[in-house]
Amino acid sequence: MHGTLLHDPKTMVGLLGAGLTLTLTVMAPASAAELPLLDSLQLSEPANALSLPTWAIHVSSVVEWITAMVLVWQYGEKSGFESWKGLAWGMVPLLGGAFCACTWHFFYNSESLEVLVALQAALTVMGNATMCFAAYRFLGSTEERSKKL
């Protein structure tokens, strides 16, 4: 079983992170105020604060996206299909948009950080365009390989 994805440290970190996040989502209370150890503390979060399960979904989505980028890159290296590496690069702007969203939520959707919403939108448009371009490259490389056969 040597050489499988489970022997790759990056893949294992991604899988373990996603698993831990999923476990915390299932087992965690709905908000930090419900944690038994913090019962005596007064936690005051704004009404727009995200719940722990919502945070778990946000974080696990980012972990999954990074894992997908690593796996796509590795496939491009091992298969010799360079267009797959281009797909990994095309995924970067969408990851940036995810970081913008998480940062904005971390600061309770602060009005002073609303620029992050616009930046997320711009990165999403850019990411969709780069993914579209990567798909076009797949088409070109597939047609080239078909002609060589």
C-alpha positions, 0 to 999 in steps of 0.5 A: 500500500506504499505510495497511497494518499494515506501515506502523504502527510498533507493529505492526512492533515487535511483528512484529520482536520476535516474529521475533527471539525465534523466530530466537533460539529456533531458533539458541540453545543450550539453556542459557546455560552452553553459550554458547561465549563463556562457556565459561570462566565458571562459571555456576551456575543452580538446577536449576529455571532455565528454558532459553533456548528456554523463555524465548524461548517465554515472551517471544514469547508476551507479545510476541504477546499485546501485538501482538494487543491493539494490532491488536484496538484498531486494528481497533476504531478503524478499523472503528467497532466499539467492542466490539473496543476492549473486547476489547483492555481485556479482554485486559489482566488476562491480560497481567498474569498473563503478567507474573506468570509471567515475573517468578516464573520470572526469580527462579527460582520463589522461595518468597518470590514465591509470591504471584505464582502466586496473583496470576497465577491471580486475573488469569487468572480475571479475564481469562477473565471479561473476555474472556467479557464482551467476547464477550457485547458482540460478540453484542449489537453484532452483533444491533444491526447486523443489525437496522439492515440 
